[in-house]
Amino acid sequence: MIKRSRFTLFMLMMLVLSIALYGCGGGKTSTDDEKAPADEQSSEQPVNGGSVVVGIPQDLDSLDPHKAVAAGTKEVLFNVFEGLVKPDKDGNLVPAVAESYDISTDGKVYTFKLRKGVKFHNGNLVTADDIVYSLKRCAGLLDTTDSAVVVESALTNVSDVKKVDETTVEVNLKEADTELIGYLTGAIIPKDYDKQDTAPIGTGPFKFVSYTPMESFVVEKNEDYYQAGKPYLDKVTFKIIPNADSAVTELLAGSVDIFPQLTDTLAEQLKDTFTILEGHMNLVQGLFLNNKAEPFNNVKVRQALNYAIDKQAILDLVAGGRGRIIGSNMFPGFVKYYEDLADKYPYDIQKAKDLLTEAGYPDGFTFTITVPSNYKFHVDTAQVIVEQLKQVGITANIQQIEWASWISDVYVGRNYESTIIGLDAKLAARDVLERYDSKAENNFVNYSNPQYDDILGKAIASLDDKEKINYYKSLQTMLSEDAAAVYIQDPALLVAVNPKLGGYTFYPVYVQDMASVYFKAE
C-alpha cells in the first residue's frame, strides 16, 4: 500500500533501483561497495539495548518464510531472515548473505560469492549447501517438495542451482531474465532443519523467541549478526492488534511503542503524544473485481464503476488528502516503468450511468465488497465507495471478514465478488504485473486476456531496456482499458512512533525494519 515532502527524493531513490536492476545487459557485478552507509549523521545519540512493542494489524500466516503469503507476515519476518541480497532504504538491492554477485551478459547465469562468517541463529555457519537447498526449495526444484512452499513464477525459470565451491553458488536459467535478482531476496535457511514452521531459524538481525497465535511474535537481538552495530534493541514484540481503535488505546496507555497504517483521523488523535511519520505504503490499493463473476464479467460494468468512484474524495476523506492516485496495477515508485494513467477515468456520474445502461443494468445492481476487518484503512475506503456508488443506482454491501478467511476465501478460493486490499510487490517491475497472467496462481481477480499474456512473456524475455519499458507500459494501459479493477491509490503510510525512539526507516518495499530503531540518549 507513499509521501508528499519526500516524494521527489523517493523518485530519485527508485531511479537508482531501476538502474541497479536493469542496467545489466552487458554484464552486472555487485559488491559490498554498493551498500549504503549504516546510518546517516544525526544529532541523536543511539543507545544500545531496550525493548519495544510494535503493533501489527494481522496475525502471521506462516513462520516459514518460504510459505508466507501475506505482506503483513513478510514485513515482520524481514527481521529474522535474509536472502542473498536484500533491499536498502534507497531501493538498492545490496549484498546480504552473499558478498557479491555477477550476472552474465546473456542474462542466464547468476553467480554469487558468499559472505564469510555468516551464522544462522543456531550458531552454525552458512554453507554453499544451505544456499543451494534454500534456492531450490524456493524454485520448487527439490526432490521432495512441500506443497505449502510458495514458488514464485519467476523462479520456475531456474533450471538448476549449483555449488561451484565452498564460497560460490551458480544459478542457471532456462531463459534470459535480467530481473531475477529482485526475487533472490528470499530467505536463506539451514539445509537439515525441519522446524521452520514452529521455531524459525534465519540469518537476520533478530532471532525467534516465541509466537502465540493472534497475540504476539517475539524476537531478540542476534549477537552474531555480521553487520556491526546492528541491531540496537535487545528485544522486539510484534503485538497483533486487529482493531485500530484498540491500537490507539494501547498506544496512549504506553503498552505499544510503534503502530503503522494509521488513518488520518487516528493520526490526529495521537499527534500530541507520538511522533507521526509519513511515508508511502508502496502498494496498489484498489477495489478488485472478480472478472468471472456477474456482472463484473462485463467490461462496461467494470468501466462504469471506474467512472462512478471519486478517488480524490477517497484520499480526502480517508487519508487527509495524502497518497497518490493511480490508474493501473503499478505504483509510482517504479519510476522508469510507471505509466501515469490516473486521469483515465475521471469522476463522471453520467458516463457511469450510460455504460451501465449499455451493459444492461439501467437500474444498477447489488454486490458485496469483502474487506479484511483488521485493515481499518480499507474498511473506511469501502464505506466511502458505498456512498459514491449510490449516485449511479448501485448498492454495495460491505462484508468484513477475518484475515485468515480473506486469504482462504478471496485470495486462494476466489470465492467473492469484489474486495478492497493493497497489493505489494518485490523490487522487480514484472512482479507488479505478472499476477494478471491468465495462468498465474495469484491472479485472484480472474483477469484473462491472451494479448496481455503474450506481451508479458515478451517483456520478461527482453534484454533490451527500452523495449522492456514499452512492454510494461502497454500492459498497464491494457489493464486500465479493460478496467480489470478500480485502481485507487498508492496510500500514504502514517506511523505512530514513541518520541523516545529514533531510526524508524521507510523502505521502497513493505517492511518493518527494527534493526535501525533505537532509544535516544536522554
RODO-79161 format. One record per residue (C-alpha): residue number from 1; residue in one letter; chain; y, z negated, x negated. Coordinates in steps of 0.2 Angstrom, whole numbers, plus 5000, padded with zeros to 4 digits. Layout:
residues N
(NUM "A" "A" (Y Z X))
...
END
This chain:
residues 522
(1 "M" "A" (5000 5000 5000))
(2 "I" "A" (5034 5002 4982))
(3 "K" "A" (5054 4997 4976))
(4 "R" "A" (5072 5001 4978))
(5 "S" "A" (5081 4994 4962))
(6 "R" "A" (5066 4998 4952))
(7 "F" "A" (5061 5014 4959))
(8 "T" "A" (5069 5025 4945))
(9 "L" "A" (5060 5015 4932))
(10 "F" "A" (5044 5016 4941))
(11 "M" "A" (5045 5035 4942))
(12 "L" "A" (5048 5036 4923))
(13 "M" "A" (5033 5025 4921))
(14 "M" "A" (5022 5036 4931))
(15 "L" "A" (5028 5051 4922))
(16 "V" "A" (5021 5043 4906))
(17 "L" "A" (5005 5041 4916))
(18 "S" "A" (5004 5059 4921))
(19 "I" "A" (5007 5064 4903))
(20 "A" "A" (4993 5052 4897))
(21 "L" "A" (4981 5058 4909))
(22 "Y" "A" (4983 5077 4910))
(23 "G" "A" (4991 5081 4893))
(24 "C" "A" (4974 5083 4885))
(25 "G" "A" (4969 5101 4887))
(26 "G" "A" (4969 5104 4869))
(27 "G" "A" (4960 5088 4865))
(28 "K" "A" (4966 5070 4868))
(29 "T" "A" (4964 5054 4857))
(30 "S" "A" (4970 5037 4862))
(31 "T" "A" (4970 5021 4852))
(32 "D" "A" (4977 5004 4852))
(33 "D" "A" (4993 5010 4846))
(34 "E" "A" (4997 5016 4864))
(35 "K" "A" (4996 4998 4870))
(36 "A" "A" (5012 4991 4877))
(37 "P" "A" (5019 4975 4870))
(38 "A" "A" (5011 4960 4877))
(39 "D" "A" (5027 4953 4883))
(40 "E" "A" (5045 4959 4884))
(41 "Q" "A" (5058 4947 4876))
(42 "S" "A" (5063 4934 4889))
(43 "S" "A" (5074 4919 4889))
(44 "E" "A" (5060 4910 4897))
(45 "Q" "A" (5048 4900 4886))
(46 "P" "A" (5030 4901 4892))
(47 "V" "A" (5019 4886 4892))
(48 "N" "A" (5001 4886 4890))
(49 "G" "A" (4990 4878 4902))
(50 "G" "A" (4991 4873 4920))
(51 "S" "A" (4983 4879 4936))
(52 "V" "A" (4989 4889 4951))
(53 "V" "A" (4984 4894 4968))
(54 "V" "A" (4986 4912 4974))
(55 "G" "A" (4984 4915 4992))
(56 "I" "A" (4975 4931 4997))
(57 "P" "A" (4973 4938 5015))
(58 "Q" "A" (4955 4943 5014))
(59 "D" "A" (4938 4937 5008))
(60 "L" "A" (4929 4946 4994))
(61 "D" "A" (4916 4959 4999))
(62 "S" "A" (4906 4958 4983))
(63 "L" "A" (4906 4948 4967))
(64 "D" "A" (4898 4963 4959))
(65 "P" "A" (4912 4974 4953))
(66 "H" "A" (4901 4990 4955))
(67 "K" "A" (4898 4985 4973))
(68 "A" "A" (4916 4981 4978))
(69 "V" "A" (4924 4992 4991))
(70 "A" "A" (4940 4983 4997))
(71 "A" "A" (4956 4985 4987))
(72 "G" "A" (4958 4966 4990))
(73 "T" "A" (4942 4962 4981))
(74 "K" "A" (4946 4973 4966))
(75 "E" "A" (4964 4965 4964))
(76 "V" "A" (4955 4949 4961))
(77 "L" "A" (4941 4955 4951))
(78 "F" "A" (4953 4963 4939))
(79 "N" "A" (4955 4946 4931))
(80 "V" "A" (4936 4945 4927))
(81 "F" "A" (4931 4962 4922))
(82 "E" "A" (4937 4976 4911))
(83 "G" "A" (4932 4994 4908))
(84 "L" "A" (4933 5005 4893))
(85 "V" "A" (4951 5007 4897))
(86 "K" "A" (4962 4998 4909))
(87 "P" "A" (4980 5001 4916))
(88 "D" "A" (4995 4993 4909))
(89 "K" "A" (5011 4989 4919))
(90 "D" "A" (5019 5005 4914))
(91 "G" "A" (5005 5016 4921))
(92 "N" "A" (4996 5020 4905))
(93 "L" "A" (4978 5019 4903))
(94 "V" "A" (4976 5009 4887))
(95 "P" "A" (4960 5004 4877))
(96 "A" "A" (4951 4988 4883))
(97 "V" "A" (4933 4986 4879))
(98 "A" "A" (4935 5002 4869))
(99 "E" "A" (4946 5003 4854))
(100 "S" "A" (4950 5021 4856))
(101 "Y" "A" (4944 5037 4864))
(102 "D" "A" (4944 5056 4862))
(103 "I" "A" (4942 5070 4875))
(104 "S" "A" (4935 5086 4869))
(105 "T" "A" (4946 5102 4871))
(106 "D" "A" (4934 5109 4884))
(107 "G" "A" (4936 5093 4894))
(108 "K" "A" (4917 5090 4895))
(109 "V" "A" (4914 5076 4882))
(110 "Y" "A" (4922 5059 4881))
(111 "T" "A" (4919 5049 4865))
(112 "F" "A" (4923 5030 4864))
(113 "K" "A" (4924 5019 4849))
(114 "L" "A" (4920 5001 4854))
(115 "R" "A" (4932 4987 4850))
(116 "K" "A" (4924 4975 4838))
(117 "G" "A" (4920 4957 4843))
(118 "V" "A" (4922 4958 4862))
(119 "K" "A" (4912 4945 4870))
(120 "F" "A" (4905 4943 4888))
(121 "H" "A" (4909 4927 4897))
(122 "N" "A" (4891 4920 4892))
(123 "G" "A" (4896 4922 4874))
(124 "N" "A" (4886 4937 4870))
(125 "L" "A" (4894 4951 4860))
(126 "V" "A" (4896 4968 4870))
(127 "T" "A" (4885 4981 4863))
(128 "A" "A" (4884 5000 4865))
(129 "D" "A" (4868 4997 4875))
(130 "D" "A" (4879 4987 4888))
(131 "I" "A" (4891 5001 4889))
(132 "V" "A" (4878 5014 4892))
(133 "Y" "A" (4870 5003 4905))
(134 "S" "A" (4887 5000 4914))
(135 "L" "A" (4892 5018 4914))
(136 "K" "A" (4875 5024 4920))
(137 "R" "A" (4875 5011 4934))
(138 "C" "A" (4892 5017 4940))
(139 "A" "A" (4887 5035 4939))
(140 "G" "A" (4870 5032 4948))
(141 "L" "A" (4860 5038 4933))
(142 "L" "A" (4849 5023 4930))
(143 "D" "A" (4830 5025 4933))
(144 "T" "A" (4830 5011 4946))
(145 "T" "A" (4846 5012 4957))
(146 "D" "A" (4853 4999 4968))
(147 "S" "A" (4859 5007 4984))
(148 "A" "A" (4873 4995 4986))
(149 "V" "A" (4882 5001 4970))
(150 "V" "A" (4897 5012 4974))
(151 "V" "A" (4895 5028 4965))
(152 "E" "A" (4912 5037 4963))
(153 "S" "A" (4911 5055 4967))
(154 "A" "A" (4920 5059 4951))
(155 "L" "A" (4906 5051 4941))
(156 "T" "A" (4892 5062 4949))
(157 "N" "A" (4899 5075 4937))
(158 "V" "A" (4892 5064 4922))
(159 "S" "A" (4876 5072 4916))
(160 "D" "A" (4872 5059 4903))
(161 "V" "A" (4879 5043 4893))
(162 "K" "A" (4873 5042 4875))
(163 "K" "A" (4873 5029 4862))
(164 "V" "A" (4879 5038 4846))
(165 "D" "A" (4878 5022 4835))
(166 "E" "A" (4881 5004 4837))
(167 "T" "A" (4900 5007 4840))
(168 "T" "A" (4901 5024 4848))
(169 "V" "A" (4896 5030 4865))
(170 "E" "A" (4897 5048 4872))
(171 "V" "A" (4900 5053 4890))
(172 "N" "A" (4894 5071 4894))
(173 "L" "A" (4899 5080 4909))
(174 "K" "A" (4892 5094 4919))
(175 "E" "A" (4908 5102 4922))
(176 "A" "A" (4925 5100 4914))
(177 "D" "A" (4936 5086 4921))
(178 "T" "A" (4952 5081 4912))
(179 "E" "A" (4954 5067 4925))
(180 "L" "A" (4938 5057 4922))
(181 "I" "A" (4947 5044 4911))
(182 "G" "A" (4955 5037 4927))
(183 "Y" "A" (4938 5032 4933))
(184 "L" "A" (4932 5024 4917))
(185 "T" "A" (4941 5008 4921))
(186 "G" "A" (4925 5002 4930))
(187 "A" "A" (4918 4985 4924))
(188 "I" "A" (4908 4984 4908))
(189 "I" "A" (4894 4971 4912))
(190 "P" "A" (4879 4965 4902))
(191 "K" "A" (4863 4976 4902))
(192 "D" "A" (4850 4962 4906))
(193 "Y" "A" (4859 4951 4918))
(194 "D" "A" (4854 4951 4936))
(195 "K" "A" (4866 4938 4944))
(196 "Q" "A" (4882 4948 4946))
(197 "D" "A" (4881 4945 4965))
(198 "T" "A" (4882 4926 4963))
(199 "A" "A" (4888 4922 4946))
(200 "P" "A" (4898 4937 4939))
(201 "I" "A" (4900 4940 4920))
(202 "G" "A" (4913 4951 4913))
(203 "T" "A" (4924 4953 4898))
(204 "G" "A" (4941 4949 4906))
(205 "P" "A" (4954 4935 4903))
(206 "F" "A" (4947 4924 4916))
(207 "K" "A" (4929 4919 4919))
(208 "F" "A" (4920 4915 4935))
(209 "V" "A" (4919 4896 4941))
(210 "S" "A" (4914 4896 4959))
(211 "Y" "A" (4915 4906 4975))
(212 "T" "A" (4915 4899 4993))
(213 "P" "A" (4915 4912 5006))
(214 "M" "A" (4930 4913 5017))
(215 "E" "A" (4938 4899 5007))
(216 "S" "A" (4941 4902 4988))
(217 "F" "A" (4937 4912 4972))
(218 "V" "A" (4940 4901 4957))
(219 "V" "A" (4941 4907 4938))
(220 "E" "A" (4946 4898 4922))
(221 "K" "A" (4953 4904 4905))
(222 "N" "A" (4941 4914 4894))
(223 "E" "A" (4944 4906 4877))
(224 "D" "A" (4936 4920 4868))
(225 "Y" "A" (4947 4934 4876))
(226 "Y" "A" (4951 4947 4862))
(227 "Q" "A" (4969 4948 4867))
(228 "A" "A" (4978 4934 4858))
(229 "G" "A" (4989 4923 4868))
(230 "K" "A" (4982 4928 4885))
(231 "P" "A" (4979 4921 4897))
(232 "Y" "A" (4992 4906 4898))
(233 "L" "A" (4984 4897 4913))
(234 "D" "A" (4969 4887 4912))
(235 "K" "A" (4963 4890 4930))
(236 "V" "A" (4967 4901 4945))
(237 "T" "A" (4961 4898 4963))
(238 "F" "A" (4962 4913 4974))
(239 "K" "A" (4963 4904 4991))
(240 "I" "A" (4958 4915 5006))
(241 "I" "A" (4971 4914 5020))
(242 "P" "A" (4968 4927 5033))
(243 "N" "A" (4983 4921 5043))
(244 "A" "A" (5000 4925 5036))
(245 "D" "A" (5009 4911 5046))
(246 "S" "A" (4996 4899 5039))
(247 "A" "A" (5000 4905 5021))
(248 "V" "A" (5019 4901 5024))
(249 "T" "A" (5014 4884 5030))
(250 "E" "A" (5004 4881 5014))
(251 "L" "A" (5017 4888 5003))
(252 "L" "A" (5030 4877 5010))
(253 "A" "A" (5018 4862 5008))
(254 "G" "A" (5016 4866 4990))
(255 "S" "A" (4997 4870 4991))
(256 "V" "A" (4999 4888 4987))
(257 "D" "A" (5010 4895 4972))
(258 "I" "A" (5009 4914 4975))
(259 "F" "A" (5007 4924 4990))
(260 "P" "A" (5009 4943 4991))
(261 "Q" "A" (5011 4955 5006))
(262 "L" "A" (5024 4946 5015))
(263 "T" "A" (5033 4954 5029))
(264 "D" "A" (5052 4954 5029))
(265 "T" "A" (5053 4940 5041))
(266 "L" "A" (5041 4929 5031))
(267 "A" "A" (5051 4933 5015))
(268 "E" "A" (5067 4927 5024))
(269 "Q" "A" (5058 4910 5028))
(270 "L" "A" (5054 4907 5010))
(271 "K" "A" (5068 4914 5000))
(272 "D" "A" (5077 4897 4998))
(273 "T" "A" (5062 4888 4991))
(274 "F" "A" (5052 4903 4982))
(275 "T" "A" (5056 4917 4971))
(276 "I" "A" (5054 4933 4981))
(277 "L" "A" (5049 4948 4970))
(278 "E" "A" (5049 4965 4977))
(279 "G" "A" (5038 4979 4970))
(280 "H" "A" (5028 4993 4978))
(281 "M" "A" (5010 4992 4985))
(282 "N" "A" (5006 5009 4978))
(283 "L" "A" (4996 5013 4994))
(284 "V" "A" (4996 5025 5008))
(285 "Q" "A" (4999 5016 5024))
(286 "G" "A" (4995 5027 5039))
(287 "L" "A" (4989 5027 5057))
(288 "F" "A" (4972 5035 5053))
(289 "L" "A" (4964 5045 5066))
(290 "N" "A" (4946 5049 5069))
(291 "N" "A" (4947 5068 5069))
(292 "K" "A" (4930 5069 5078))
(293 "A" "A" (4934 5058 5092))
(294 "E" "A" (4943 5064 5108))
(295 "P" "A" (4957 5068 5109))
(296 "F" "A" (4960 5067 5090))
(297 "N" "A" (4949 5082 5088))
(298 "N" "A" (4963 5092 5094))
(299 "V" "A" (4976 5096 5081))
(300 "K" "A" (4990 5097 5093))
(301 "V" "A" (4987 5079 5099))
(302 "R" "A" (4987 5073 5081))
(303 "Q" "A" (5004 5083 5078))
(304 "A" "A" (5011 5076 5094))
(305 "L" "A" (5008 5058 5088))
(306 "N" "A" (5017 5063 5071))
(307 "Y" "A" (5032 5068 5081))
(308 "A" "A" (5031 5053 5093))
(309 "I" "A" (5032 5040 5079))
(310 "D" "A" (5048 5035 5071))
(311 "K" "A" (5044 5030 5053))
(312 "Q" "A" (5061 5024 5048))
(313 "A" "A" (5061 5012 5063))
(314 "I" "A" (5044 5005 5057))
(315 "L" "A" (5052 5002 5040))
(316 "D" "A" (5067 4994 5048))
(317 "L" "A" (5058 4983 5060))
(318 "V" "A" (5043 4978 5049))
(319 "A" "A" (5050 4978 5031))
(320 "G" "A" (5068 4976 5032))
(321 "G" "A" (5071 4994 5028))
(322 "R" "A" (5061 4993 5012))
(323 "G" "A" (5047 5006 5007))
(324 "R" "A" (5046 5025 5005))
(325 "I" "A" (5042 5036 5020))
(326 "I" "A" (5028 5049 5015))
(327 "G" "A" (5021 5064 5024))
(328 "S" "A" (5004 5066 5017))
(329 "N" "A" (4990 5056 5008))
(330 "M" "A" (4999 5053 4991))
(331 "F" "A" (5012 5040 4986))
(332 "P" "A" (5027 5045 4976))
(333 "G" "A" (5021 5036 4961))
(334 "F" "A" (5011 5051 4956))
(335 "V" "A" (5027 5060 4952))
(336 "K" "A" (5020 5076 4944))
(337 "Y" "A" (5009 5079 4959))
(338 "Y" "A" (5018 5072 4973))
(339 "E" "A" (5024 5084 4987))
(340 "D" "A" (5038 5077 4997))
(341 "L" "A" (5033 5080 5015))
(342 "A" "A" (5042 5065 5023))
(343 "D" "A" (5053 5077 5034))
(344 "K" "A" (5038 5087 5040))
(345 "Y" "A" (5038 5078 5057))
(346 "P" "A" (5055 5072 5062))
(347 "Y" "A" (5055 5060 5076))
(348 "D" "A" (5056 5071 5091))
(349 "I" "A" (5050 5065 5108))
(350 "Q" "A" (5052 5081 5117))
(351 "K" "A" (5042 5091 5104))
(352 "A" "A" (5028 5077 5106))
(353 "K" "A" (5028 5079 5125))
(354 "D" "A" (5027 5098 5123))
(355 "L" "A" (5012 5098 5111))
(356 "L" "A" (5003 5085 5122))
(357 "T" "A" (5006 5097 5137))
(358 "E" "A" (4999 5112 5127))
(359 "A" "A" (4984 5101 5122))
(360 "G" "A" (4980 5097 5140))
(361 "Y" "A" (4987 5080 5141))
(362 "P" "A" (5004 5082 5150))
(363 "D" "A" (5002 5064 5156))
(364 "G" "A" (4997 5056 5140))
(365 "F" "A" (4981 5047 5137))
(366 "T" "A" (4975 5029 5132))
(367 "F" "A" (4967 5025 5115))
(368 "T" "A" (4964 5010 5104))
(369 "I" "A" (4971 5005 5087))
(370 "T" "A" (4959 4995 5077))
(371 "V" "A" (4968 4984 5065))
(372 "P" "A" (4961 4971 5052))
(373 "S" "A" (4968 4955 5059))
(374 "N" "A" (4971 4947 5041))
(375 "Y" "A" (4984 4960 5037))
(376 "K" "A" (5000 4955 5047))
(377 "F" "A" (5010 4970 5040))
(378 "H" "A" (4998 4982 5048))
(379 "V" "A" (4997 4972 5064))
(380 "D" "A" (5016 4972 5065))
(381 "T" "A" (5016 4991 5062))
(382 "A" "A" (5004 4993 5076))
(383 "Q" "A" (5015 4984 5088))
(384 "V" "A" (5030 4995 5084))
(385 "I" "A" (5019 5011 5086))
(386 "V" "A" (5013 5005 5103))
(387 "E" "A" (5030 5003 5110))
(388 "Q" "A" (5036 5020 5102))
(389 "L" "A" (5021 5029 5110))
(390 "K" "A" (5025 5023 5127))
(391 "Q" "A" (5040 5035 5126))
(392 "V" "A" (5028 5050 5127))
(393 "G" "A" (5016 5043 5140))
(394 "I" "A" (5003 5037 5128))
(395 "T" "A" (4996 5020 5130))
(396 "A" "A" (4989 5012 5114))
(397 "N" "A" (4980 4996 5114))
(398 "I" "A" (4978 4985 5098))
(399 "Q" "A" (4961 4978 5094))
(400 "Q" "A" (4962 4965 5080))
(401 "I" "A" (4945 4963 5071))
(402 "E" "A" (4940 4953 5055))
(403 "W" "A" (4940 4962 5039))
(404 "A" "A" (4921 4962 5037))
(405 "S" "A" (4920 4971 5054))
(406 "W" "A" (4933 4983 5049))
(407 "I" "A" (4923 4988 5034))
(408 "S" "A" (4907 4990 5043))
(409 "D" "A" (4913 4997 5059))
(410 "V" "A" (4928 5008 5054))
(411 "Y" "A" (4926 5012 5036))
(412 "V" "A" (4907 5014 5035))
(413 "G" "A" (4902 5016 5053))
(414 "R" "A" (4917 5027 5058))
(415 "N" "A" (4915 5020 5075))
(416 "Y" "A" (4933 5019 5080))
(417 "E" "A" (4947 5030 5087))
(418 "S" "A" (4962 5025 5076))
(419 "T" "A" (4966 5012 5063))
(420 "I" "A" (4981 5006 5053))
(421 "I" "A" (4977 5002 5035))
(422 "G" "A" (4983 5005 5017))
(423 "L" "A" (4973 5016 5006))
(424 "D" "A" (4973 5013 4987))
(425 "A" "A" (4968 5025 4973))
(426 "K" "A" (4963 5025 4955))
(427 "L" "A" (4975 5032 4941))
(428 "A" "A" (4970 5050 4945))
(429 "A" "A" (4978 5061 4957))
(430 "R" "A" (4962 5068 4963))
(431 "D" "A" (4956 5051 4969))
(432 "V" "A" (4970 5051 4982))
(433 "L" "A" (4965 5067 4990))
(434 "E" "A" (4946 5068 4987))
(435 "R" "A" (4942 5056 5002))
(436 "Y" "A" (4946 5071 5013))
(437 "D" "A" (4932 5082 5007))
(438 "S" "A" (4921 5085 5021))
(439 "K" "A" (4906 5078 5011))
(440 "A" "A" (4914 5063 5004))
(441 "E" "A" (4906 5047 5009))
(442 "N" "A" (4923 5038 5011))
(443 "N" "A" (4930 5052 5022))
(444 "F" "A" (4931 5039 5036))
(445 "V" "A" (4944 5050 5046))
(446 "N" "A" (4931 5064 5048))
(447 "Y" "A" (4943 5077 5042))
(448 "S" "A" (4934 5094 5039))
(449 "N" "A" (4942 5109 5033))
(450 "P" "A" (4932 5122 5022))
(451 "Q" "A" (4948 5129 5014))
(452 "Y" "A" (4953 5111 5009))
(453 "D" "A" (4936 5108 5001))
(454 "D" "A" (4937 5125 4991))
(455 "I" "A" (4954 5121 4984))
(456 "L" "A" (4950 5103 4980))
(457 "G" "A" (4935 5110 4970))
(458 "K" "A" (4946 5122 4960))
(459 "A" "A" (4959 5108 4957))
(460 "I" "A" (4946 5097 4949))
(461 "A" "A" (4939 5110 4939))
(462 "S" "A" (4955 5117 4932))
(463 "L" "A" (4960 5114 4914))
(464 "D" "A" (4977 5122 4917))
(465 "D" "A" (4990 5109 4921))
(466 "K" "A" (5002 5120 4931))
(467 "E" "A" (4988 5127 4941))
(468 "K" "A" (4981 5109 4945))
(469 "I" "A" (4998 5103 4951))
(470 "N" "A" (5000 5118 4963))
(471 "Y" "A" (4982 5115 4970))
(472 "Y" "A" (4986 5096 4973))
(473 "K" "A" (5002 5100 4981))
(474 "S" "A" (4994 5113 4993))
(475 "L" "A" (4981 5100 4998))
(476 "Q" "A" (4994 5088 5003))
(477 "T" "A" (5003 5102 5013))
(478 "M" "A" (4987 5106 5021))
(479 "L" "A" (4984 5088 5026))
(480 "S" "A" (5001 5087 5033))
(481 "E" "A" (5000 5103 5043))
(482 "D" "A" (4983 5098 5050))
(483 "A" "A" (4990 5081 5054))
(484 "A" "A" (4974 5073 5048))
(485 "A" "A" (4983 5056 5050))
(486 "V" "A" (5000 5049 5054))
(487 "Y" "A" (5006 5045 5036))
(488 "I" "A" (5019 5032 5037))
(489 "Q" "A" (5024 5024 5021))
(490 "D" "A" (5021 5018 5003))
(491 "P" "A" (5026 5000 5008))
(492 "A" "A" (5037 4988 4998))
(493 "L" "A" (5027 4973 4991))
(494 "L" "A" (5035 4957 4993))
(495 "V" "A" (5028 4942 4984))
(496 "A" "A" (5032 4924 4985))
(497 "V" "A" (5031 4915 4968))
(498 "N" "A" (5034 4897 4964))
(499 "P" "A" (5050 4896 4954))
(500 "K" "A" (5042 4886 4941))
(501 "L" "A" (5031 4901 4936))
(502 "G" "A" (5036 4917 4926))
(503 "G" "A" (5027 4933 4921))
(504 "Y" "A" (5021 4940 4938))
(505 "T" "A" (5019 4958 4934))
(506 "F" "A" (5019 4973 4946))
(507 "Y" "A" (5007 4987 4942))
(508 "P" "A" (5005 5005 4947))
(509 "V" "A" (4988 5000 4955))
(510 "Y" "A" (4984 4987 4967))
(511 "V" "A" (4980 4971 4956))
(512 "Q" "A" (4985 4953 4955))
(513 "D" "A" (4985 4950 4936))
(514 "M" "A" (4985 4932 4932))
(515 "A" "A" (4984 4934 4913))
(516 "S" "A" (5003 4937 4912))
(517 "V" "A" (5008 4922 4923))
(518 "Y" "A" (5014 4906 4915))
(519 "F" "A" (5023 4890 4919))
(520 "K" "A" (5041 4890 4912))
(521 "A" "A" (5046 4877 4899))
(522 "E" "A" (5057 4864 4908))
END
